[in-house]
Amino acid sequence: MTLRLAGGLVLALASACALNWSYYVQHGAAAALPPLTLRRPLRSLAALFGNRRWLVGFWTGIGGWILYVVALTLAPLSLVQACAAGGLAVLAALAGVRSRRERLAVATSIAGLALLAISLAGDVRPSQHASLRDAAIWMLASVGLAALAAGPAAGLITRAAGLGMAAGVLYAAGDVGTKAAVSGGFHPAFVPPLLACHGLAFVALQLGFQRGGALTTAGLATLWTNALPIAAGMFVFGDPLPGGALGVARVAAFAAVVAGAALLTRPGADHTDQIREPRRCGARIVGAAIAAVALLVSVEAVRASTDPPLAGYTLIDQGPAGGTVWSGRIPNRFVPTDTRETDVYLPPDYSPTKHYPVLYLLHGFWGAPSSFVVSLRLADVADSLIRDGTARPFLAVMPPGGLPNGSKRQRAQSEWAGVWEDFVVRDVVPWVDAHLSTVGAARARAIAGVSAGAYGAVDIALRHVGVFAVAESWEGYFHPFRDGPFGTASRATLAAHDPVRLVRKEAAAIRSHGLRFFLSTGGSHGSVKRRWTFEFDHELRALGIPDRMWAQPSGVAGFARNQLPAALKYAEPPGTG
């Protein structure tokens, strides 16, 4: 477990303590005030903010929420919420544990946290994928559910329980909005709705405090506040589960903290003078909450128990149509000490009984395979093309290359040549054909890259004619720079890695094998000039070598993402469109 993740979980626990102490204090103060009503909102707010004890609880809660926001920037949403669920033990201790049922609840919650700690023994790699659209839909659905709980459903249970549930659902929606707002940068469009959700939750909770006990109102609110974002973390944000026993422990931890919450929050267990409701209704509500969360946890348990398509690989991202990205190591015979991992995209409904074409993607320097997964959102784009029928299902393999260590400046001088060329051609390609369900022929292989990766893709394809059917250059260059392995190279070596010289020399073989090229450019960057791509396009056309040129006007932002759909589509083998 990294220090960053550990810090996030510590902050999550501190936030849970502050928030639940805040609930307890606010409940005691609000219950002693004259009746609060929405018909006189200013008078009700004045009564609350004029009470010193309530104010202490309120500002403590604000501090707890700030700690929660910071925790979300350091750790996955599902893990933060699992830690936050431990705050129920704080609430139970403050409100008083008077029965065997409540003692069992506290013990169950603590056991869940212990299991969570055990599940963190492995390498936790939070997904950096966030579907902002799905987060928005989740928030809208939550508002509808909260309205149902506080309105029509309140007639079936009690007003206190309905308001407590509504507050929890709305706080959970606000937490999902907070995570969306800080995922992959800052998204200000989520700020107004998340504040609105927290504001409505505040109103519902304060009204509930005057109609029921702390364990009924704040307990139900805490149950939903923690259970729903755990589900959102796994289904909306793609927080991955570890494989094997650690994954089982993680799922068991989630189940335990939710079960503990449900045991603590049985309506009618306290302050029966305030909550006048049949025990049967209260049991139904808690049972429904347990069943709903159990269903979600069961789905994740099935997913966790399913063997990954590649042994030892970890799920790191998911696309909107079900495509997945896995990360693990492909052994490197040429640099055995390099332990960096390769990322692999599998299409929706990947099946070992089918055979897929493969696109190999080479990152730029000082980059990493994650540049395709995170910056270009490869899973999102590929899934959308496949779902819409624009592209057929394919695999994408993103190996690491260049200096594994050193400063950014040193790593920026790497090239996909020498040992890294050998790694791609002699290790990665055979390994992929042996471990994944590929077509296994040159006609179904493409290689592409960005910047230095674009140069490497074209150079490797030309030096190994007959291995790939498509070579793609995304804003690359076509003469070797004197850096990295070429820093002291001879003129003969440079000529042997010069794509312009190679296409002239191997033109007949290129045409015979049907090697095609996709060239794209958006503008000059660093020492790489935009015009070089056009010049190489002219060279190919003059030699009768098929290619496609994709150019974005200079000065337009988003080149890499804009050209990606066309690049992925071109990489398909002929006759599969």
C-alpha positions, 0 to 999 in steps of 0.5 A, spaced: 500 500 500 502 506 497 503 512 502 498 516 498 493 511 499 494 510 506 494 517 507 487 517 504 484 512 508 487 515 515 483 521 512 477 517 511 477 515 518 478 521 521 472 524 517 468 518 519 469 520 526 468 527 525 461 527 521 458 522 526 460 526 532 457 532 528 451 528 527 450 526 535 451 533 537 446 536 532 441 531 533 441 532 541 441 540 540 435 540 534 431 535 538 431 540 544 429 546 539 422 548 537 419 545 531 423 546 525 418 547 519 419 548 511 414 553 511 418 558 515 425 556 513 429 563 516 426 562 523 428 555 523 435 556 520 435 562 525 433 557 531 439 552 529 444 557 528 443 561 534 444 554 538 451 554 540 451 546 541 448 545 534 453 550 531 459 546 534 456 540 531 455 543 524 462 546 523 465 539 526 461 536 520 464 541 515 471 539 517 469 532 516 467 533 509 473 537 508 477 531 510 473 527 506 474 531 499 481 530 500 481 523 502 477 522 495 483 525 491 488 520 494 484 513 494 478 510 490 471 512 492 469 505 494 475 504 499 474 511 502 466 509 503 468 503 506 473 506 511 467 511 512 462 506 514 466 505 521 464 511 523 457 508 525 461 505 531 462 512 533 455 513 533 453 507 536 458 509 542 456 516 543 448 514 542 449 508 547 449 501 546 444 498 550 442 491 546 445 485 544 443 487 537 447 493 537 453 490 540 453 485 534 452 491 529 459 494 532 463 488 532 460 486 525 463 493 523 469 493 526 470 486 523 469 489 516 474 494 517 479 489 519 478 485 513 479 491 509 485 492 512 487 485 510 485 486 503 489 492 502 495 487 503 496 487 495 498 492 490 492 497 490 491 500 483 485 505 483 482 506 476 483 513 473 477 512 469 471 516 471 464 516 467 462 523 468 455 521 464 454 515 469 456 520 475 450 525 473 445 519 471 447 516 478 446 523 481 439 524 478 436 517 480 438 519 487 434 525 487 428 521 485 429 516 490 430 521 496 424 524 494 420 517 494 423 516 501 421 523 504 414 523 500 410 517 498 414 512 502 414 515 508 407 513 509 409 506 509 414 507 514 415 513 519 417 520 517 423 520 521 426 514 517 424 516 511 427 523 512 433 519 514 434 515 508 432 521 504 438 525 507 443 519 506 441 518 499 442 525 497 449 525 501 451 519 497 449 523 491 453 529 493 459 524 495 459 521 488 458 528 485 465 530 489 469 524 486 466 526 479 468 533 480 475 532 482 477 525 477 482 527 472 482 534 473 477 539 476 470 539 473 466 545 475 459 543 472 458 538 478 459 543 483 452 546 483 449 539 483 453 536 489 452 542 493 444 542 492 444 535 494 448 536 500 443 542 502 437 538 501 440 532 505 442 537 511 434 539 511 432 532 511 436 530 516 435 536 521 427 535 520 428 528 521 432 529 528 426 532 531 422 526 529 426 520 531 432 518 535 440 518 533 440 511 531 434 511 527 435 518 523 443 519 523 444 511 523 439 510 516 443 516 513 450 513 515 447 507 512 445 509 505 451 515 505 456 509 505 453 503 502 451 507 495 458 510 494 461 504 495 457 501 489 458 507 485 465 507 486 465 500 483 460 501 477 460 508 476 468 509 477 470 502 475 474 502 482 478 495 481 478 489 486 484 485 487 484 478 484 483 471 489 483 471 496 484 479 497 478 480 492 474 476 497 476 479 503 475 486 500 467 484 498 466 481 505 469 487 508 464 491 504 458 486 506 460 486 513 460 494 514 453 494 510 451 489 515 453 492 521 450 499 519 443 495 518 443 492 524 445 499 528 439 502 524 433 498 525 427 503 526 424 503 533 430 501 536 430 507 540 426 514 542 420 510 541 416 516 544 418 520 537 418 514 532 411 511 533 411 506 527 410 498 527 416 494 528 414 490 522 415 496 517 422 498 520 424 491 519 422 491 512 426 497 510 432 495 513 431 488 510 430 492 503 436 496 504 440 489 506 437 486 500 439 492 495 446 492 498 447 485 498 445 484 491 450 489 489 456 486 493 454 479 490 455 482 483 462 484 485 463 478 488 462 474 482 466 479 478 472 478 483 471 470 483 472 470 476 479 469 473 482 474 469 483 473 462 490 474 463 493 470 469 496 475 474 493 481 471 489 487 474 483 490 472 485 498 471 479 501 467 473 499 463 469 502 457 462 504 457 460 498 453 464 493 457 471 493 454 476 492 459 484 494 460 488 489 464 495 491 467 501 486 468 508 484 466 510 481 459 517 478 461 523 482 457 529 477 455 532 483 453 532 487 459 530 482 464 531 487 470 525 492 467 519 490 471 514 495 468 507 492 466 504 492 459 496 494 459 492 490 454 485 492 452 480 487 451 473 488 447 466 488 450 464 480 451 471 478 449 471 470 448 477 465 448 473 462 443 474 468 438 480 470 434 481 478 434 486 482 430 491 486 435 493 493 435 500 494 438 501 502 441 507 505 443 508 511 447 512 517 447 518 519 451 518 520 457 511 517 457 508 510 459 502 505 457 497 509 461 498 515 456 493 511 452 489 509 457 488 515 461 489 521 457 486 518 450 481 514 454 482 508 449 477 504 452 471 509 452 473 510 444 474 503 442 468 501 446 464 506 442 466 504 436 465 497 437 458 498 440 456 503 434 458 498 429 463 502 426 469 498 428 470 490 429 472 488 436 480 488 437 485 487 442 490 493 443 497 492 447 501 497 450 508 495 452 513 499 456 519 502 453 525 506 454 529 507 460 525 505 466 529 510 471 532 516 470 530 524 470 524 526 465 529 529 461 534 522 460 527 518 459 525 523 453 531 521 449 529 514 449 527 511 442 524 504 440 530 501 437 535 496 440 533 492 445 526 495 445 525 494 438 527 486 440 522 486 446 516 488 441 518 484 436 521 478 439 517 478 446 511 482 446 508 479 439 509 472 440 507 472 448 500 476 446 499 470 440 500 465 445 496 468 451 490 471 448 485 469 442 488 472 436 488 471 429 496 470 429 497 472 422 501 479 420 494 481 416 491 482 423 496 486 426 497 493 426 502 497 430 502 505 432 504 510 436 505 517 438 511 522 437 517 517 439 512 512 439 510 513 432 517 513 429 518 507 433 512 504 430 514 506 423 521 504 423 519 497 426 514 495 421 519 497 415 525 493 419 520 487 419 516 487 413 511 481 414 510 482 421 505 487 421 499 489 416 499 496 418 503 502 421 501 508 424 504 515 425 501 519 430 504 526 429 511 522 429 518 523 425 521 519 419 529 520 420 532 518 427 534 523 432 541 523 435 539 521 442 538 515 446 541 509 442 543 513 436 547 518 440 553 515 438 551 511 432 554 510 426 552 513 419 550 506 417 546 504 423 542 511 422 541 509 415 538 502 417 533 506 422 531 511 417 524 510 415 524 515 408 530 510 406 527 504 408 521 505 404 525 507 398 529 500 399 523 496 401 518 499 396 517 492 392 516 488 399 512 493 402 507 493 396 508 485 396 506 484 403 500 489 403 503 494 408 499 500 409 500 506 413 496 511 417 499 518 418 496 524 422 498 530 424 496 536 428 501 541 429 509 541 430 511 539 437 518 540 440 523 538 435 518 534 431 515 538 425 508 538 422 511 538 415 515 532 416 508 528 416 506 531 409 513 529 406 512 522 408 505 522 405 508 524 399 514 519 399 509 513 400 504 516 394 510 516 389 512 509 391 505 507 390 504 504 397 497 505 400 496 510 406 491 515 409 493 522 411 489 525 417 491 532 418 488 537 423 488 544 422 494 548 426 492 551 433 486 546 434 486 543 441 485 535 442 489 532 436 490 525 439 483 524 441 480 527 435 484 522 430 483 516 435 477 514 432 480 514 424 486 511 427 483 505 430 478 504 424 484 504 419 488 499 423 482 493 422 484 488 417 481 489 410 474 486 409 472 486 417 469 493 416 
